[in-house]
Amino acid sequence: MKFIDEARVEIIAGNGGNGCMSFRREKYIENGGPDGGDGGKGGSVIMIADNNLNTLVDYRFVKRYAAKNGEHGRGADCYGHKGEDIYLKVPVGTTIIDEDTGLVMADLETNGQELVVAKGGKGGLGNIHFKSSTNRAPRQTTKGEAGERLNIRLELKVLADVGLLGLPNAGKSTFIRAVSSAKPKVADYPFTTLHPNLGVVRVDAERSFVIADIPGLIEGAADGLGLGHKFLKHLQRTKVLLHIVDIAPLDEATDVVAEAVAIAHELEKYADDLYAKPRYLVINKIDLILEEEREQIINDFITRFKQHNTNTDYTRIFTISGATGENCKELCYYLMSFIEEKTGRQLAEHAVSSVIG
């Protein structure tokens, strides 16, 4: 199924039914009085997060969703039937934005979470509500209210604990294949990854985390080069980022340090909050370097990298081989410990704030 992470749709709630003007007319009953019922409430449009979905592809083809109108009131004190609500399922991690105002209406982060996107209009009042001691035969009614109508934008940001970023062919897909059961495409040409891939990394029977791989970045992505940087939004929910660097590029003239620095700059251009996330530098493809030269090449890279004053952005540096699995297990255990520590701290902070609040 094609991966779609953004869609725009029109949402229309149902109108309320009109109130009825009617008088009771039965044989042998004089002066029956008013008996016009109220109109029914219009149906609402409700969005619900469903973890069985992983794409917004359904909303790419159907652009308009309208709930049913409420029925009009009838005589004999009959109220109109309520318009049926419609439920629209979206993947967990979907943000709902009012297209006209730019207001974020909700961020659906948990399975089953609901949002009433557009409320149905209230039904009108029948003339039964207007009778009084001085107005025995009211001819007053009210019309049903119009349902809410708006244009919304749906943005899907995948839910993952760890995010991978780096140049095309840095080995991100190979790494995620090595540590999880995910099988993204791997080939010897750029941009083999065209949409985010998720993998579950199990470090033991009851400890696991989710890792996200996105299409590669290149210098100038913020200006639209390559696939741009729109996929970076899928890393905004992560707890830590892994910057994968190819230490042994096919072109020996490639300046690996300059490319690594360029990726950090692209991250900073996209969003300050993403740039501020904990970030590790992962030197990949060490298996392609002769063992007697490996230490010298890696040390030279780290030395030059620190000279660019970017080392303060990276809390740890790891060396791995995604192809052979060298040091991958150790990296995953470290990530698992970091995530557990961070999650535990967040839960504690939430509990304290709840008590204070």
TIKE-707717 format. One record per residue (C-alpha): residue number from 1; x negated, y, z negated; residue in one letter. Coordinates in pm, 1 decimal. Layout:
! residues N
n, xx, yy, zz, res
NUM, X, Y, Z, A
...
//
This chain:
! residues 357
n, xx, yy, zz, res
1, 0.0, 0.0, 0.0, M
2, -128.6, 346.8, 86.9, K
3, -249.2, 547.0, -210.4, F
4, -68.7, 881.4, -239.3, I
5, -155.1, 1106.2, -534.1, D
6, 47.2, 1417.8, -451.3, E
7, 399.2, 1483.1, -321.8, A
8, 651.1, 1766.3, -300.2, R
9, 1023.2, 1701.3, -333.1, V
10, 1348.9, 1891.1, -372.4, E
11, 1558.3, 1802.0, -675.4, I
12, 1930.7, 1881.9, -695.8, I
13, 2148.5, 1807.5, -998.1, A
14, 2521.1, 1754.2, -960.5, G
15, 2774.4, 2035.1, -995.5, N
16, 3033.0, 2020.9, -1271.0, G
17, 3392.3, 1949.4, -1166.5, G
18, 3652.7, 2225.8, -1180.6, N
19, 3914.7, 2240.6, -1453.7, G
20, 4270.7, 2157.0, -1350.6, C
21, 4580.4, 2371.5, -1382.0, M
22, 4879.3, 2145.1, -1438.3, S
23, 5202.2, 2131.0, -1638.6, F
24, 5371.2, 1829.6, -1782.2, R
25, 5675.9, 1736.8, -1580.0, R
26, 5873.1, 1436.4, -1698.3, E
27, 6237.6, 1350.8, -1692.2, K
28, 6425.8, 1447.5, -2005.3, Y
29, 6128.5, 1650.1, -2131.7, I
30, 6175.2, 2023.0, -2101.5, E
31, 5898.4, 2275.9, -2140.8, N
32, 5629.3, 2010.4, -2129.3, G
33, 5349.3, 2262.8, -2144.5, G
34, 5001.5, 2262.5, -1988.9, P
35, 4819.7, 1933.2, -1935.3, D
36, 4534.9, 2015.9, -1695.3, G
37, 4216.9, 1824.8, -1783.1, G
38, 3854.7, 1936.7, -1776.5, D
39, 3614.0, 1871.3, -1493.9, G
40, 3338.2, 1615.3, -1538.9, G
41, 2975.1, 1707.5, -1598.2, K
42, 2743.4, 1686.6, -1299.3, G
43, 2479.3, 1415.2, -1287.5, G
44, 2123.2, 1496.9, -1395.3, S
45, 1795.9, 1398.0, -1230.8, V
46, 1562.7, 1216.2, -1469.9, I
47, 1207.3, 1104.8, -1407.9, M
48, 1065.3, 807.9, -1593.3, I
49, 705.0, 684.9, -1609.0, A
50, 658.9, 323.7, -1502.1, D
51, 326.2, 143.6, -1537.3, N
52, 425.3, -96.6, -1259.1, N
53, 369.1, 184.0, -1006.7, L
54, 31.8, 318.9, -899.6, N
55, 112.0, 555.2, -612.6, T
56, 357.9, 830.6, -515.3, L
57, 403.3, 688.6, -166.0, V
58, 784.3, 667.0, -200.0, D
59, 803.8, 1044.1, -240.7, Y
60, 603.7, 1104.8, 74.0, R
61, 893.1, 984.1, 292.3, F
62, 1202.8, 1086.9, 93.6, V
63, 1188.7, 1459.0, 23.3, K
64, 1528.8, 1529.7, -129.5, R
65, 1705.5, 1373.6, -427.3, Y
66, 2055.8, 1479.8, -530.3, A
67, 2270.2, 1356.0, -818.3, A
68, 2646.1, 1313.4, -791.3, K
69, 2888.7, 1596.1, -868.8, N
70, 3133.8, 1563.7, -1154.5, G
71, 3494.7, 1494.3, -1062.8, E
72, 3756.9, 1765.8, -1090.2, H
73, 4005.7, 1753.0, -1376.1, G
74, 4357.4, 1621.9, -1311.3, R
75, 4703.9, 1653.6, -1457.1, G
76, 4842.1, 1447.0, -1742.6, A
77, 4543.3, 1552.4, -1950.9, D
78, 4305.5, 1351.5, -1731.0, C
79, 3943.0, 1458.3, -1748.1, Y
80, 3715.7, 1424.4, -1446.9, G
81, 3455.4, 1148.4, -1444.2, H
82, 3095.9, 1248.5, -1514.9, K
83, 2860.3, 1246.5, -1217.4, G
84, 2613.1, 957.7, -1224.4, E
85, 2256.8, 1042.4, -1329.3, D
86, 1975.0, 930.7, -1103.1, I
87, 1646.1, 796.5, -1237.2, Y
88, 1328.9, 845.4, -1035.4, L
89, 1033.3, 626.2, -1129.3, K
90, 680.4, 763.1, -1107.9, V
91, 342.7, 614.5, -1206.1, P
92, 213.7, 670.0, -1557.0, V
93, -18.7, 970.2, -1541.1, G
94, 206.1, 1183.7, -1320.0, T
95, 222.6, 1558.0, -1381.5, T
96, 546.2, 1735.6, -1283.1, I
97, 505.4, 2098.0, -1174.9, I
98, 767.0, 2356.4, -1077.5, D
99, 657.0, 2451.7, -727.8, E
100, 812.2, 2799.3, -740.8, D
101, 671.3, 2913.8, -1076.1, T
102, 365.8, 2690.6, -1111.9, G
103, 486.4, 2586.3, -1458.5, L
104, 383.8, 2238.8, -1575.2, V
105, 711.1, 2080.2, -1679.2, M
106, 568.4, 1758.9, -1822.4, A
107, 276.1, 1521.3, -1819.0, D
108, 406.2, 1162.9, -1826.2, L
109, 123.5, 973.8, -1996.0, E
110, 304.9, 678.6, -2153.9, T
111, 515.6, 400.8, -2007.7, N
112, 888.1, 472.5, -2038.5, G
113, 843.2, 845.3, -2106.5, Q
114, 1132.0, 1043.1, -1956.5, E
115, 1192.1, 1399.6, -1844.2, L
116, 1523.2, 1556.3, -1742.0, V
117, 1395.5, 1746.6, -1439.0, V
118, 1729.4, 1903.5, -1342.1, A
119, 2039.2, 1917.9, -1565.5, K
120, 2384.5, 1865.5, -1423.5, G
121, 2634.0, 2152.5, -1443.5, G
122, 2899.6, 2159.8, -1714.2, K
123, 3254.2, 2077.4, -1616.6, G
124, 3515.8, 2351.4, -1603.8, G
125, 3798.4, 2384.0, -1853.7, L
126, 4153.1, 2285.3, -1768.9, G
127, 4449.5, 2505.9, -1863.0, N
128, 4520.3, 2284.5, -2164.0, I
129, 4245.6, 2478.6, -2345.8, H
130, 4410.2, 2816.8, -2295.5, F
131, 4751.2, 2756.3, -2453.0, K
132, 4836.6, 2956.7, -2760.9, S
133, 5136.4, 3076.0, -2955.6, S
134, 5159.7, 3376.9, -2726.6, T
135, 5063.3, 3204.3, -2403.9, N
136, 5273.3, 2890.9, -2372.8, R
137, 5219.8, 2846.3, -1998.2, A
138, 4858.9, 2945.0, -1926.9, P
139, 4749.0, 2954.4, -1568.3, R
140, 4384.2, 2992.0, -1652.2, Q
141, 4108.1, 2748.3, -1568.7, T
142, 3732.3, 2770.3, -1521.9, T
143, 3518.4, 2635.0, -1244.0, K
144, 3242.1, 2385.7, -1301.8, G
145, 2887.9, 2514.5, -1331.8, E
146, 2636.2, 2453.3, -1055.7, A
147, 2367.0, 2194.8, -1125.5, G
148, 2004.5, 2296.1, -1143.5, E
149, 1812.6, 2295.9, -818.7, R
150, 1436.6, 2323.8, -781.6, L
151, 1133.0, 2222.1, -583.5, N
152, 872.1, 2024.2, -772.0, I
153, 521.9, 1899.8, -706.6, R
154, 412.6, 1560.5, -833.9, L
155, 44.2, 1507.9, -906.7, E
156, -89.5, 1169.0, -1006.4, L
157, -404.2, 1157.5, -1217.2, K
158, -511.0, 803.8, -1290.2, V
159, -553.5, 698.1, -1652.4, L
160, -905.2, 575.2, -1723.2, A
161, -1160.3, 591.1, -2004.7, D
162, -1470.1, 617.7, -1785.2, V
163, -1506.2, 800.1, -1453.9, G
164, -1770.8, 747.8, -1186.1, L
165, -1901.0, 1026.9, -968.3, L
166, -2186.5, 1060.4, -725.5, G
167, -2282.2, 1084.0, -360.6, L
168, -2143.8, 843.6, -100.1, P
169, -2335.6, 514.4, -110.2, N
170, -2477.0, 587.0, -454.4, A
171, -2351.0, 243.5, -559.8, G
172, -2037.2, 337.6, -754.4, K
173, -1821.0, 69.5, -593.1, S
174, -2093.6, -190.7, -635.3, T
175, -2117.4, -104.0, -1004.0, F
176, -1743.5, -131.5, -1065.8, I
177, -1740.9, -467.7, -884.4, R
178, -2026.2, -586.2, -1105.9, A
179, -1862.4, -499.2, -1438.0, V
180, -1491.9, -561.4, -1364.5, S
181, -1260.3, -770.9, -1150.3, S
182, -1186.8, -476.9, -917.5, A
183, -1296.3, -536.0, -558.2, K
184, -1332.5, -201.3, -382.8, P
185, -1477.1, -192.2, -33.5, K
186, -1857.1, -190.5, -13.2, V
187, -2042.2, -112.7, 311.2, A
188, -2362.5, 50.5, 434.6, D
189, -2198.6, 370.1, 562.7, Y
190, -2072.8, 681.7, 379.6, P
191, -1721.3, 725.3, 240.2, F
192, -1628.9, 358.2, 222.5, T
193, -1414.8, 453.1, -79.1, T
194, -1117.5, 660.0, 40.4, L
195, -899.4, 651.2, -271.7, H
196, -953.2, 594.9, -645.2, P
197, -1008.6, 240.3, -767.6, N
198, -946.6, 121.2, -1122.5, L
199, -1116.3, -168.1, -1296.3, G
200, -1079.5, -315.7, -1646.2, V
201, -1412.7, -384.7, -1814.4, V
202, -1391.3, -653.0, -2085.7, R
203, -1691.7, -651.1, -2314.5, V
204, -1540.5, -933.2, -2520.4, D
205, -1204.5, -1101.7, -2582.0, A
206, -1034.7, -806.6, -2752.9, E
207, -1239.8, -505.9, -2642.5, R
208, -1199.1, -345.6, -2303.7, S
209, -1183.7, -10.6, -2126.6, F
210, -1069.2, 118.4, -1789.1, V
211, -1314.2, 260.9, -1537.4, I
212, -1223.2, 475.9, -1235.1, A
213, -1419.7, 504.7, -910.6, D
214, -1342.2, 797.4, -679.2, I
215, -1460.9, 881.7, -325.8, P
216, -1813.3, 1021.2, -311.2, G
217, -1893.2, 1389.9, -338.6, L
218, -2138.3, 1582.9, -124.3, I
219, -2283.9, 1929.0, -159.2, E
220, -2025.8, 2179.3, -38.3, G
221, -1726.9, 1962.9, -136.2, A
222, -1573.2, 2267.2, -306.5, A
223, -1571.6, 2435.1, 35.7, D
224, -1402.5, 2138.2, 202.9, G
225, -1701.6, 1938.0, 323.9, L
226, -1672.2, 1560.4, 326.2, G
227, -1349.3, 1454.4, 156.9, L
228, -1349.9, 1771.6, -52.7, G
229, -1323.8, 1757.3, -430.7, H
230, -949.6, 1694.6, -468.8, K
231, -1017.8, 1346.6, -608.1, F
232, -1197.4, 1496.8, -907.3, L
233, -857.4, 1548.9, -1071.1, K
234, -850.2, 1172.8, -1131.2, H
235, -1141.8, 1211.6, -1373.6, L
236, -973.9, 1474.6, -1590.4, Q
237, -816.2, 1220.4, -1827.6, R
238, -1139.7, 1026.5, -1881.0, T
239, -1343.4, 1036.5, -2200.7, K
240, -1687.4, 1013.6, -2041.6, V
241, -1836.7, 1049.0, -1692.9, L
242, -2109.1, 837.9, -1532.6, L
243, -2310.8, 1022.1, -1269.0, H
244, -2450.1, 745.8, -1044.6, I
245, -2774.7, 832.1, -863.5, V
246, -2935.0, 629.4, -583.0, D
247, -3302.9, 617.7, -680.4, I
248, -3404.2, 437.8, -360.0, A
249, -3230.3, 606.3, -60.9, P
250, -3289.2, 467.3, 287.0, L
251, -3422.1, 802.2, 405.5, D
252, -3749.7, 852.7, 221.6, E
253, -3733.1, 1228.7, 289.7, A
254, -3423.6, 1260.1, 71.5, T
255, -3473.8, 1475.2, -236.8, D
256, -3294.0, 1265.9, -498.8, V
257, -3328.2, 1528.9, -769.2, V
258, -3179.4, 1805.1, -552.1, A
259, -2883.5, 1580.2, -467.6, E
260, -2822.2, 1498.7, -835.0, A
261, -2828.7, 1867.1, -925.9, V
262, -2590.4, 1947.1, -638.2, A
263, -2332.9, 1700.1, -772.7, I
264, -2346.0, 1866.7, -1115.2, A
265, -2288.6, 2205.7, -951.3, H
266, -1988.0, 2073.4, -757.2, E
267, -1842.1, 1946.6, -1083.9, L
268, -1887.0, 2288.0, -1241.9, E
269, -1718.4, 2460.6, -946.8, K
270, -1412.3, 2240.4, -977.8, Y
271, -1315.2, 2286.1, -1343.5, A
272, -1484.6, 2394.4, -1664.5, D
273, -1306.9, 2132.2, -1874.5, D
274, -1427.2, 1852.1, -1647.3, L
275, -1781.7, 1988.7, -1644.9, Y
276, -1779.1, 2000.6, -2025.0, A
277, -1694.7, 1629.4, -2065.4, K
278, -1963.0, 1396.1, -2204.7, P
279, -2172.8, 1284.1, -1909.7, R
280, -2437.6, 1013.6, -1864.8, Y
281, -2689.0, 992.9, -1583.0, L
282, -2712.6, 641.5, -1439.5, V
283, -3011.9, 570.1, -1216.0, I
284, -2897.3, 291.8, -983.3, N
285, -3060.6, 51.9, -734.3, K
286, -3376.0, -2.6, -937.4, I
287, -3392.6, -350.4, -782.3, D
288, -3504.6, -188.0, -455.3, L
289, -3821.7, -55.5, -617.4, I
290, -4127.2, -272.5, -669.8, L
291, -4169.3, -355.6, -1037.6, E
292, -4519.5, -211.3, -1051.3, E
293, -4390.0, 119.6, -911.2, E
294, -4055.9, 131.9, -1090.3, R
295, -4163.0, 299.9, -1413.8, E
296, -4363.2, 568.4, -1235.9, Q
297, -4083.5, 656.8, -989.9, I
298, -3818.7, 671.9, -1260.8, I
299, -4036.7, 885.2, -1490.2, N
300, -4115.6, 1123.7, -1205.1, D
301, -3745.1, 1159.4, -1129.1, F
302, -3655.3, 1229.3, -1493.2, I
303, -3937.9, 1482.4, -1528.0, T
304, -3831.3, 1675.0, -1219.5, R
305, -3468.2, 1649.2, -1319.5, F
306, -3540.8, 1806.8, -1658.4, K
307, -3728.1, 2090.2, -1488.8, Q
308, -3398.5, 2203.6, -1338.8, H
309, -3261.9, 2253.4, -1692.3, N
310, -2976.1, 2014.4, -1618.1, T
311, -3086.1, 1758.1, -1874.6, N
312, -2879.3, 1937.9, -2142.2, T
313, -2563.8, 1840.2, -1948.8, D
314, -2641.7, 1468.6, -1982.1, Y
315, -2648.9, 1309.4, -2325.1, T
316, -2805.4, 980.6, -2209.0, R
317, -2994.7, 843.0, -1909.1, I
318, -2960.4, 476.5, -1806.2, F
319, -3133.0, 266.3, -1540.2, T
320, -2934.6, -15.2, -1378.3, I
321, -2888.2, -225.4, -1067.7, S
322, -2525.6, -269.8, -967.8, G
323, -2623.9, -528.7, -708.6, A
324, -2806.3, -762.2, -949.6, T
325, -2625.3, -659.5, -1268.5, G
326, -2948.5, -557.9, -1442.5, E
327, -2875.5, -349.0, -1755.4, N
328, -2504.8, -322.4, -1659.3, C
329, -2387.7, -526.0, -1957.5, K
330, -2586.4, -310.9, -2199.9, E
331, -2440.6, 4.8, -2045.5, L
332, -2085.6, -131.0, -2083.7, C
333, -2140.3, -213.3, -2449.6, Y
334, -2269.5, 138.6, -2508.9, Y
335, -1966.2, 286.0, -2331.4, L
336, -1731.2, 66.8, -2533.7, M
337, -1886.1, 188.6, -2860.2, S
338, -1865.2, 550.4, -2746.8, F
339, -1498.2, 517.0, -2649.3, I
340, -1406.6, 344.9, -2975.7, E
341, -1583.8, 613.8, -3176.4, E
342, -1422.1, 894.9, -2979.1, K
343, -1076.2, 738.1, -2991.0, T
344, -1106.2, 675.6, -3363.9, G
345, -1207.9, 1035.8, -3422.4, R
346, -914.9, 1163.9, -3215.6, Q
347, -669.5, 947.6, -3410.6, L
348, -810.4, 1077.6, -3738.4, A
349, -787.7, 1439.9, -3619.7, E
350, -427.9, 1380.2, -3508.7, H
351, -336.4, 1233.0, -3848.1, A
352, -491.6, 1529.9, -4031.0, V
353, -314.7, 1783.0, -3808.0, S
354, 14.6, 1599.3, -3860.9, S
355, -23.8, 1619.1, -4238.8, V
356, -121.0, 1988.4, -4224.2, I
357, 164.8, 2065.5, -3985.3, G
//
